[in-house]
Amino acid sequence: MPPRSPLPQRQGLDAAWLRTPDTDPDAHARWATMGDFLIERLPAVAPVAEMLGAGEFVDQAGRPWSGDDAYRPNAFVWFHRPLAPEPVVPFAVEVLDADERVVVVDKPHFLATTPRGTHVMESVLVRLRESLGLPDLAPAHRLDRLTAGVLVLTTSRRYRAAYAGAFQAGSMHKSYEALAPFDPKLEFPRRVTSRIEKRRGILQAVEVAGEPNAETLVELVETRGLHARYRLTPTTGKTHQLRVHMAALGLPILGDPLYPTVLDVDADDFTAPLQLVARRLCFTDPVDQTPRDYTSRSALGWPGGER
């Protein structure tokens, strides 16, 4: 972990950082100056020469690095990444509860939980840090960008470990709702178990042979024509677990652009949300032991004509 940033947040975003190598015997031959190092390391991320000239790269003390400064091993470089334009997600974040320790929200579809990849400003974290004036706000857990529903964030570092630890320990009861095809040949409720792996650089997670590491209870709630509403209760939290398990049953969640087939969807197309909502979250507060129970009001959209 790096030390605390010498740069303040900008538009709700923490500064980025990198550190020069301290074990590379050829470092001084490769990089005579800090400018040489930064130009090689960040060619696709930032206009390095312009930012050096503007003093936008700083050391741990907050002093600007000059492009002519001699290369130094094991040195921190802090900076704010230039932001690329993003499609604006046209849905609001609803605050369900807020106190000195947590902010609980109803996350809309298409909005990322945290800045990642091409979704930076359009994330719950950045929006709320700015609108609520809480620079230390951080998620206690995460929801996929395409999943709507109840999301818990902590207001400061002092509470982060308690709430994140409760999620990691599995003491938070989470249930989801999804719309998917109805297959009268399948019996419910049913418990789905498998081994799921998600490889870096691959969009889909996959089920593989081996000891199961993912488990989901699937319950049928109601049917309408060819589709049904299901309650999904995971006992584990693997990436895309609910979407993988429903697709494996032959019941892919409506609006899913990844399972069972990867679809090419425009980044600014918000017309067909994934019909998956983190509907309910209940737990005993890890700090004061009071019960907490939250329900998402995000709607599921049945296919036209089904009643």
Backbone torsions as a table, in degrees:
resi	resn	phi	psi	omega
1	MET	NA	138.8	178.1
2	PRO	-77.5	162.9	172.2
3	PRO	-69.1	174.5	-179.0
4	ARG	-62.0	141.0	-176.8
5	SER	-67.2	137.2	174.3
6	PRO	-78.9	-10.1	-179.3
7	LEU	-100.5	139.0	175.6
8	PRO	-72.6	164.7	173.6
9	GLN	-62.3	153.2	175.2
10	ARG	-127.4	119.0	-178.5
11	GLN	54.4	37.8	178.6
12	GLY	81.9	4.5	-176.9
13	LEU	-109.2	134.7	173.4
14	ASP	-71.2	154.5	174.8
15	ALA	-68.4	148.5	172.8
16	ALA	-84.6	163.8	179.7
17	TRP	-149.1	158.2	167.4
18	LEU	-149.1	163.9	-178.1
19	ARG	-130.0	136.6	178.9
20	THR	-70.6	146.7	-178.2
21	PRO	-63.1	147.8	175.9
22	ASP	-116.1	3.5	-177.7
23	THR	-124.8	10.0	-178.0
24	ASP	-90.6	108.7	-176.9
25	PRO	-67.1	-19.0	-178.6
26	ASP	-99.6	9.5	-172.7
27	ALA	-58.2	-47.5	-175.9
28	HIS	-68.9	-26.0	176.1
29	ALA	-74.7	-33.1	-178.2
30	ARG	-80.2	-37.8	-173.3
31	TRP	-130.7	105.2	177.2
32	ALA	-74.7	-32.1	-176.2
33	THR	-129.0	165.5	174.7
34	MET	-65.2	-31.5	176.6
35	GLY	-62.6	-41.6	178.1
36	ASP	-59.6	-44.8	-179.7
37	PHE	-61.1	-47.4	-176.0
38	LEU	-67.9	-39.0	179.3
39	ILE	-64.0	-36.9	178.5
40	GLU	-73.6	-39.6	-173.8
41	ARG	-80.8	-26.5	-172.2
42	LEU	-123.6	37.2	-174.0
43	PRO	-65.7	-31.0	-175.8
44	ALA	-102.5	1.9	-174.3
45	VAL	-103.1	-35.3	-172.2
46	ALA	-154.6	153.5	172.3
47	PRO	-76.7	85.9	-167.4
48	VAL	-60.2	-46.7	-177.3
49	ALA	-59.9	-43.9	179.4
50	GLU	-64.4	-41.6	-178.4
51	MET	-69.4	-35.8	174.6
52	LEU	-62.8	-42.8	179.4
53	GLY	-63.6	-30.5	-179.9
54	ALA	-89.9	2.3	179.2
55	GLY	70.5	31.3	-174.6
56	GLU	-91.0	-5.5	170.3
57	PHE	-102.6	127.0	-177.6
58	VAL	-127.4	160.3	176.8
59	ASP	-89.8	-173.1	-174.8
60	GLN	-64.2	-24.3	178.3
61	ALA	-88.1	-1.0	-179.7
62	GLY	88.2	7.5	178.9
63	ARG	-84.5	135.2	-178.2
64	PRO	-65.0	138.0	170.6
65	TRP	-80.7	135.4	172.2
66	SER	-93.8	147.9	177.0
67	GLY	-61.5	-22.4	-179.0
68	ASP	-92.3	-4.4	178.2
69	ASP	-60.4	137.1	178.9
70	ALA	-61.1	142.8	179.6
71	TYR	-59.2	136.1	177.8
72	ARG	-126.0	128.4	176.8
73	PRO	-72.9	155.5	175.0
74	ASN	54.7	40.7	-179.7
75	ALA	-113.0	138.7	177.2
76	PHE	-84.9	142.1	173.9
77	VAL	-127.1	122.7	-178.9
78	TRP	-112.0	144.4	-179.7
79	PHE	-166.1	161.9	173.1
80	HIS	-101.3	126.7	179.5
81	ARG	-70.2	138.7	171.0
82	PRO	-61.8	142.0	-176.3
83	LEU	-100.1	131.0	175.9
84	ALA	-82.8	153.4	176.6
85	PRO	-60.1	143.5	178.7
86	GLU	-129.3	144.7	170.4
87	PRO	-62.9	134.5	-179.5
88	VAL	-80.9	124.9	177.4
89	VAL	-74.0	118.5	-170.4
90	PRO	-85.5	37.9	-179.5
91	PHE	-132.9	142.8	-176.3
92	ALA	-87.9	155.8	171.7
93	VAL	-93.0	120.0	179.8
94	GLU	-94.5	126.3	176.9
95	VAL	-84.1	118.8	179.2
96	LEU	-88.3	-30.5	-178.1
97	ASP	-163.2	148.8	177.3
98	ALA	-154.4	134.6	174.0
99	ASP	-145.8	-164.0	-175.0
100	GLU	-69.9	-17.4	-175.2
101	ARG	-106.2	-40.0	-173.4
102	VAL	-135.8	156.7	167.4
103	VAL	-123.5	123.3	-179.9
104	VAL	-110.8	126.6	-174.1
105	VAL	-127.4	162.7	171.3
106	ASP	-103.6	100.8	-175.6
107	LYS	-76.1	133.1	176.4
108	PRO	-79.6	162.3	171.4
109	HIS	-58.9	152.0	173.3
110	PHE	77.4	-9.2	-179.0
111	LEU	-97.7	123.4	179.8
112	ALA	-65.5	152.4	174.9
113	THR	-71.1	-49.0	-179.1
114	THR	-129.2	160.6	177.0
115	PRO	-59.9	129.8	179.5
116	ARG	-161.4	133.6	177.3
117	GLY	59.4	-124.5	-178.4
118	THR	-89.2	-0.6	-179.4
119	HIS	-108.6	96.6	-174.2
120	VAL	-117.1	-72.3	178.1
121	MET	-64.5	-32.9	179.5
122	GLU	-87.3	69.1	176.9
123	SER	-141.2	153.0	179.0
124	VAL	-58.1	-44.9	-174.7
125	LEU	-60.3	-48.4	-177.5
126	VAL	-68.3	-43.0	178.7
127	ARG	-57.5	-46.7	-174.7
128	LEU	-77.1	-34.5	175.0
129	ARG	-56.0	-40.7	-179.6
130	GLU	-73.9	-51.6	-172.8
131	SER	-71.8	-31.5	-178.9
132	LEU	-97.3	-8.2	-178.9
133	GLY	65.4	40.5	-178.8
134	LEU	-120.8	85.0	-174.6
135	PRO	-64.7	-22.8	-179.2
136	ASP	-94.8	7.3	179.7
137	LEU	-57.9	137.7	179.7
138	ALA	-151.6	148.1	-179.7
139	PRO	-73.8	141.1	173.7
140	ALA	-84.0	-17.5	176.5
141	HIS	-157.8	-173.6	-177.2
142	ARG	-137.0	151.2	168.1
143	LEU	-118.3	144.8	174.3
144	ASP	-55.4	150.7	-180.0
145	ARG	-56.3	-36.5	-175.8
146	LEU	-84.9	-8.1	-179.2
147	THR	-95.4	133.9	175.7
148	ALA	-95.7	166.9	170.7
149	GLY	130.8	-165.5	-170.8
150	VAL	-72.4	128.4	-178.6
151	LEU	-136.2	134.0	-178.7
152	VAL	-109.0	131.2	175.8
153	LEU	-124.1	147.2	177.2
154	THR	-98.4	147.6	-172.3
155	THR	-84.1	-22.6	-177.6
156	SER	-153.9	167.0	-177.7
157	ARG	-60.7	-32.1	-173.8
158	ARG	-66.0	-22.9	-178.6
159	TYR	-104.0	-6.5	-171.2
160	ARG	-62.0	-47.0	-174.8
161	ALA	-64.2	-38.9	-176.6
162	ALA	-62.9	-47.4	-176.2
163	TYR	-78.1	-41.9	176.8
164	ALA	-62.3	-38.4	179.2
165	GLY	-64.4	-35.6	178.5
166	ALA	-65.6	-38.9	176.4
167	PHE	-66.3	-43.9	-178.3
168	GLN	-65.9	-30.4	-179.5
169	ALA	-81.0	-7.9	178.5
170	GLY	79.4	18.8	-178.4
171	SER	-89.2	0.6	174.6
172	MET	-94.5	126.8	178.6
173	HIS	-89.7	116.0	-177.8
174	LYS	-118.3	136.1	171.9
175	SER	-135.2	145.7	-176.7
176	TYR	-119.4	161.3	169.9
177	GLU	-125.7	145.0	-178.2
178	ALA	-144.9	149.9	169.9
179	LEU	-103.9	134.0	-178.0
180	ALA	-157.0	170.4	177.6
181	PRO	-58.7	156.2	176.0
182	PHE	-106.0	130.0	177.7
183	ASP	-122.3	105.6	-176.8
184	PRO	-63.9	-13.6	-179.9
185	LYS	-79.9	-15.4	-179.6
186	LEU	-91.7	140.7	178.6
187	GLU	-100.9	140.6	178.5
188	PHE	-132.4	153.1	1.3
189	PRO	-72.4	156.5	176.7
190	ARG	-143.9	147.6	-179.5
191	ARG	-105.6	124.3	-177.8
192	VAL	-105.2	126.3	177.0
193	THR	-129.6	143.3	177.3
194	SER	-167.0	175.1	172.9
195	ARG	-103.2	121.2	-178.1
196	ILE	-114.1	133.1	175.5
197	GLU	-128.8	141.5	177.4
198	LYS	-122.3	115.4	-177.5
199	ARG	-94.5	140.9	-179.4
200	ARG	-58.5	134.2	178.0
201	GLY	86.4	-6.1	178.8
202	ILE	-108.0	129.3	-175.2
203	LEU	-67.3	-40.2	-176.0
204	GLN	-92.1	142.9	164.1
205	ALA	-85.1	154.4	-175.7
206	VAL	-133.6	151.5	171.6
207	GLU	-85.8	134.1	-178.0
208	VAL	-131.6	165.8	177.2
209	ALA	-69.2	151.0	178.0
210	GLY	132.1	179.5	-178.8
211	GLU	-63.0	130.0	-178.9
212	PRO	-58.4	140.0	175.7
213	ASN	-128.5	7.8	-178.1
214	ALA	-140.9	135.9	-178.3
215	GLU	-142.5	133.2	-179.2
216	THR	-137.7	131.1	171.1
217	LEU	-90.1	123.8	-179.3
218	VAL	-112.0	122.8	179.7
219	GLU	-122.4	140.0	176.6
220	LEU	-86.4	124.1	-177.9
221	VAL	-98.7	-48.0	179.4
222	GLU	-160.5	158.6	175.9
223	THR	-122.5	148.8	173.7
224	ARG	-143.1	104.7	-179.8
225	GLY	62.1	-124.4	-175.7
226	LEU	-86.3	-0.2	-174.9
227	HIS	-127.0	167.9	-177.4
228	ALA	-146.5	159.1	172.7
229	ARG	-104.6	131.4	-176.5
230	TYR	-119.5	147.0	169.3
231	ARG	-100.9	127.0	-177.1
232	LEU	-116.5	121.8	-179.7
233	THR	-121.1	103.3	-179.9
234	PRO	-82.9	141.9	171.7
235	THR	-104.0	-4.7	173.3
236	THR	-131.6	173.5	-174.9
237	GLY	-133.4	52.9	178.4
238	LYS	-74.9	153.4	179.7
239	THR	-57.2	127.6	177.4
240	HIS	61.0	21.8	-173.2
241	GLN	-54.2	-49.3	-176.0
242	LEU	-65.4	-39.8	-179.4
243	ARG	-67.5	-39.8	178.3
244	VAL	-65.9	-46.1	-177.4
245	HIS	-66.2	-39.7	179.0
246	MET	-67.7	-40.9	178.2
247	ALA	-64.0	-36.8	-179.8
248	ALA	-66.4	-26.6	176.1
249	LEU	-80.0	-3.4	-174.4
250	GLY	81.1	19.2	-177.8
251	LEU	-125.9	62.3	-178.2
252	PRO	-60.8	138.9	-179.0
253	ILE	-64.9	136.0	-178.1
254	LEU	-60.0	139.0	178.9
255	GLY	81.0	8.3	-177.7
256	ASP	-81.4	117.4	-179.0
257	PRO	-85.6	1.4	-178.1
258	LEU	-115.7	-32.4	-173.2
259	TYR	-125.7	132.0	1.4
260	PRO	-82.7	-10.4	-175.7
261	THR	-124.4	137.3	176.7
262	VAL	-74.8	124.4	-179.9
263	LEU	-109.3	150.5	177.6
264	ASP	-92.1	104.1	-176.8
265	VAL	-115.8	131.3	178.9
266	ASP	-60.5	143.8	-177.5
267	ALA	-64.4	-25.0	-178.8
268	ASP	-103.6	19.2	176.9
269	ASP	-96.7	106.8	-178.4
270	PHE	-110.9	23.1	-171.8
271	THR	-86.7	-18.7	-175.3
272	ALA	-131.6	75.2	-178.3
273	PRO	-66.7	149.9	171.8
274	LEU	-60.3	127.7	-175.8
275	GLN	-86.5	64.7	-179.5
276	LEU	-139.0	126.8	-177.8
277	VAL	-131.5	130.8	169.5
278	ALA	-74.7	91.0	-165.9
279	ARG	-74.2	-44.4	-173.7
280	ARG	-138.4	142.1	176.2
281	LEU	-137.5	121.2	176.6
282	CYS	-134.1	144.2	-176.7
283	PHE	-165.1	162.8	170.7
284	THR	-89.3	125.1	-176.6
285	ASP	-58.7	126.2	-176.6
286	PRO	-71.0	-11.8	-179.2
287	VAL	-95.2	-51.5	-176.1
288	ASP	-114.5	3.6	174.5
289	GLN	66.5	18.6	176.0
290	THR	-84.7	150.9	178.1
291	PRO	-75.6	140.7	174.9
292	ARG	-128.3	139.1	-176.6
293	ASP	-148.0	119.2	-175.8
294	TYR	-128.9	143.4	179.6
295	THR	-129.4	132.0	177.7
296	SER	-75.7	142.6	174.8
297	ARG	-100.6	6.8	178.8
298	SER	-62.7	131.6	-175.8
299	ALA	-87.4	150.1	170.2
300	LEU	-99.1	141.2	-175.6
301	GLY	-104.4	102.4	177.5
302	TRP	-65.6	146.8	175.4
303	PRO	-58.0	145.8	-175.6
304	GLY	-53.9	135.9	176.1
305	GLY	92.1	-13.9	-179.8
306	GLU	-90.9	128.0	-176.8
307	ARG	-123.6	NA	NA
